[in-house]
């Protein structure tokens, strides 16, 4: 395994390794600071980013390297150079590439042509770094992951897809509650069911059914990056019954935590009472993006993951 493009690129042992190393980096943030000494990592972002960009740049620095962050206007991609040509050239300069873009096929094409590791920092279909940070956060609170349950409420997004795949590999049960027309990609559902390590996958239109017995309740914004703004009115109408409220949290398991990938819109997908209340772990979840980024970079560059041995 050379790249991390989606969670199912990992084995269950790979994912445990990454979570363990992220725990280590949380306690010892400057360990492995010689790994990237004198080396660079290219971060290519075609979408805005707060958590992913800053955590990835900082992770490179903590591993001893230099991050180079660029957008489309700063590469010849903007003037028609092919993805493959760009990947070949960048592989001569940088030791890894972190990409945030829209189409998943763009990242896959780049990875096929690149000779260095490529990490998906968010595409329309997947957000693997976020899902790893989500599991790290739940593991901090609940302990061992197998047998735990997470509930996702609202429109299915790239975050939902990666979370479903991560839950399957970790032996977690996951319930996804969405209104009609906003369900997860059937191909992702099929893959999650195929790879399940013992947890259950429930798709429902009832948020209260989804949160029953859940150790964590998760949601995302109602209008994601790339969604047409003119869809907002229809989305608000469809998703208002899926707002995470104190009442919905009370229907979850005892001590359930609230998770959100951020940015959040209080009063839309979640009430301020919940996201700013005692059950919320959203800022711990965001902080965990940094040690996860370190763990992924270290593993791919040191070829520590099972598929690369």
C-alpha positions in Angstrom: 0.0 0.0 0.0 1.4 3.3 -1.1 -1.5 5.7 -0.6 -4.4 6.5 1.7 -7.3 7.5 -0.5 -10.1 6.0 1.5 -10.5 4.1 4.7 -10.9 0.7 3.0 -7.3 1.1 1.8 -6.5 0.0 5.4 -6.7 -3.3 7.1 -8.1 -3.5 10.6 -4.5 -3.9 11.9 -3.4 -0.9 9.9 -6.1 1.2 11.5 -5.3 0.1 15.0 -1.6 0.9 14.3 -2.5 4.4 13.1 -4.7 5.0 16.2 -2.0 3.7 18.5 0.7 5.9 16.8 -1.7 8.9 17.0 -2.1 8.3 20.7 1.7 8.2 21.0 2.1 11.5 19.0 -0.4 13.1 21.2 1.8 12.4 24.2 5.1 12.8 22.4 4.5 15.3 19.6 8.1 15.7 18.5 9.0 12.0 18.2 10.1 11.0 14.7 11.2 14.5 14.0 14.0 13.2 11.9 11.7 11.3 9.5 11.3 14.3 7.2 14.4 16.2 7.9 15.5 18.0 4.8 12.4 16.8 2.9 9.2 18.4 1.7 5.5 17.4 1.5 3.3 19.1 -1.1 -0.2 20.0 0.1 -2.6 20.7 -2.9 -5.9 22.3 -1.9 -8.6 23.3 -4.3 -11.1 23.8 -1.5 -11.0 26.0 1.7 -9.6 24.3 4.8 -9.0 25.1 8.4 -8.5 21.9 10.3 -7.0 19.8 7.5 -4.6 22.4 6.2 -3.2 23.5 9.5 -3.1 20.0 11.1 -1.3 18.6 8.0 1.2 21.5 7.8 2.0 21.2 11.5 2.3 17.4 11.2 4.9 17.8 8.5 6.8 20.3 10.6 6.7 18.0 13.7 8.1 15.2 11.6 11.0 17.5 10.7 9.9 18.4 7.2 8.8 21.5 5.2 5.2 21.8 4.0 4.5 23.5 0.7 0.9 24.4 0.3 -0.4 25.4 -3.1 -3.7 25.9 -4.9 -4.7 25.4 -8.6 -3.5 28.9 -9.6 0.0 28.1 -8.4 0.5 24.9 -10.5 0.5 24.3 -14.2 -2.7 22.2 -13.7 -4.5 25.6 -14.1 -3.0 25.9 -17.6 -3.9 22.5 -18.8 -1.0 20.3 -17.7 -2.3 16.8 -17.1 -2.7 15.3 -13.7 -0.3 12.5 -14.6 2.4 14.9 -15.8 2.1 17.0 -12.7 2.3 13.9 -10.5 5.4 12.7 -12.2 7.1 16.0 -11.7 6.0 16.5 -8.1 7.3 13.1 -7.3 10.8 14.3 -8.2 10.6 17.1 -5.6 8.3 16.1 -2.7 8.3 13.0 -0.5 4.5 12.9 -0.1 1.4 14.7 -1.5 -1.7 15.6 0.5 -4.7 16.5 -1.8 -8.0 18.2 -1.1 -10.2 18.4 -4.2 -13.6 17.6 -5.5 -13.7 14.5 -7.8 -12.3 11.3 -6.2 -11.0 10.2 -9.6 -8.6 13.2 -9.7 -6.9 11.9 -6.5 -6.9 8.3 -7.8 -5.3 9.5 -11.1 -2.7 11.5 -9.3 -1.9 8.6 -7.0 -1.6 6.2 -10.0 1.0 8.4 -11.6 2.9 9.5 -8.5 5.9 7.6 -7.2 5.4 9.0 -3.6 2.6 8.5 -1.1 -0.7 10.4 -1.8 -3.1 11.2 1.0 -6.7 12.1 0.4 -7.4 15.3 2.5 -11.1 15.3 1.5 -12.9 14.6 -1.8 -16.6 14.6 -2.7 -16.8 10.9 -1.7 -14.4 10.4 1.2 -12.6 12.0 4.2 -10.4 9.3 5.7 -8.3 11.6 8.0 -11.5 12.8 9.6 -12.8 9.3 10.2 -9.6 8.3 11.9 -9.7 11.3 14.2 -13.4 10.4 14.9 -12.4 6.9 16.0 -9.5 8.2 18.0 -11.8 10.5 19.9 -14.4 7.8 20.6 -11.6 5.5 21.8 -10.4 8.1 24.2 -13.8 8.4 25.8 -15.2 4.8 25.5 -12.1 2.6 25.5 -12.0 -0.3 23.1 -14.0 0.3 20.0 -15.5 -3.2 19.2 -19.0 -3.4 20.4 -19.5 0.3 20.6 -22.1 2.2 18.6 -22.0 5.5 16.7 -25.1 7.2 15.2 -24.8 9.5 12.3 -27.8 11.9 11.8 -28.5 14.0 8.7 -27.6 14.0 5.0 -25.0 11.5 4.1 -21.7 13.1 3.1 -18.1 12.2 2.4 -17.7 12.1 6.2 -20.5 9.6 6.5 -18.9 7.4 3.9 -15.5 7.3 5.6 -17.1 6.8 9.0 -19.1 3.8 7.8 -16.0 2.2 6.4 -14.0 3.0 9.6 -16.8 1.6 11.8 -16.8 -1.6 9.7 -13.0 -2.2 10.1 -13.1 -1.3 13.8 -15.9 -3.6 14.8 -18.2 -0.7 15.6 -21.9 -0.7 15.0 -23.1 2.4 13.1 -26.6 3.6 12.5 -27.2 6.2 9.8 -30.4 8.2 9.8 -31.2 10.2 6.7 -34.3 11.6 5.0 -35.3 10.2 1.6 -32.9 11.2 -1.1 -30.0 11.8 1.2 -28.8 8.2 1.9 -25.2 7.0 1.7 -23.8 5.8 -1.6 -25.0 2.2 -2.1 -21.5 1.2 -3.1 -20.1 2.4 0.1 -22.9 0.7 2.0 -22.1 -2.6 0.2 -18.3 -2.3 1.0 -19.0 -1.5 4.7 -21.2 -4.6 5.0 -18.6 -6.7 3.2 -15.8 -5.6 5.4 -17.6 -5.6 8.7 -15.6 -6.9 11.6 -18.6 -7.8 13.7 -20.5 -4.5 14.1 -23.9 -3.8 12.7 -24.9 -1.3 10.0 -28.4 0.2 10.1 -29.8 2.6 7.6 -33.0 4.3 8.7 -35.1 7.4 8.3 -35.7 7.7 12.1 -33.1 9.6 14.1 -34.5 8.3 17.3 -34.1 4.7 16.2 -30.5 5.5 15.1 -29.4 6.9 18.4 -30.8 4.2 20.6 -27.9 2.8 22.6 -25.4 4.9 20.8 -22.1 5.9 22.5 -21.7 8.8 20.1 -24.0 11.0 18.0 -22.5 12.6 14.9 -23.8 15.1 12.4 -22.5 17.3 9.6 -23.6 20.6 8.0 -26.7 20.5 5.9 -25.1 22.2 2.8 -21.5 20.9 2.2 -18.8 22.3 0.0 -19.7 21.7 -3.6 -23.4 21.5 -3.0 -25.4 24.0 -5.1 -26.5 27.0 -2.9 -29.9 26.8 -4.5 -30.5 23.5 -2.8 -30.4 25.0 0.6 -34.1 25.6 1.0 -35.0 22.0 0.1 -32.2 20.7 2.4 -33.4 22.8 5.3 -37.0 21.5 4.8 -35.8 17.9 4.6 -33.2 18.0 7.4 -34.9 20.1 10.1 -36.4 16.9 11.7 -32.8 15.6 11.9 -31.4 18.4 14.0 -29.4 17.1 16.9 -31.1 18.5 20.0 -30.9 17.8 23.7 -33.9 15.6 23.4 -32.2 13.5 20.7 -29.1 13.2 22.8 -31.1 12.1 25.8 -32.4 9.2 23.7 -28.9 7.9 23.1 -26.9 5.6 25.3 -25.9 6.7 28.8 -23.0 9.2 28.6 -23.2 9.5 24.9 -20.9 12.1 23.4 -21.6 14.5 20.5 -19.3 14.7 17.5 -19.1 17.0 14.5 -16.4 17.4 11.9 -16.8 21.2 11.9 -17.4 23.9 10.8 -20.8 23.8 12.5 -23.9 25.9 12.0 -25.6 26.3 15.4 -29.4 26.3 15.0 -29.3 24.2 11.9 -27.8 20.7 12.1 -27.2 21.0 15.9 -28.4 23.3 18.7 -26.0 25.4 20.6 -27.1 23.6 23.8 -25.7 20.4 22.4 -22.5 21.5 20.7 -21.5 23.8 23.5 -22.7 21.5 26.2 -21.0 18.9 28.4 -21.5 16.0 26.0 -19.7 17.7 23.1 -16.2 16.5 22.1 -16.0 18.5 18.9 -12.8 20.4 19.8 -11.1 17.3 21.1 -12.1 15.7 17.9 -10.6 18.6 15.9 -7.4 18.6 17.9 -7.0 14.9 17.2 -6.6 15.7 13.5 -3.0 16.7 14.1 -1.7 13.4 15.7 -3.7 11.4 13.1 -1.9 13.3 10.3 1.4 12.6 11.9 0.6 8.9 12.2 -0.5 8.6 8.6 2.5 10.4 7.2 4.9 8.4 9.4 3.3 5.1 8.4 3.2 5.7 4.7 6.7 7.2 4.5 8.2 4.4 6.8 6.0 1.8 5.0 4.7 0.6 8.4 1.2 -0.4 7.1 0.6 -4.1 6.4 -0.1 -3.6 2.7 3.3 -2.0 2.2 5.4 -4.6 4.0 
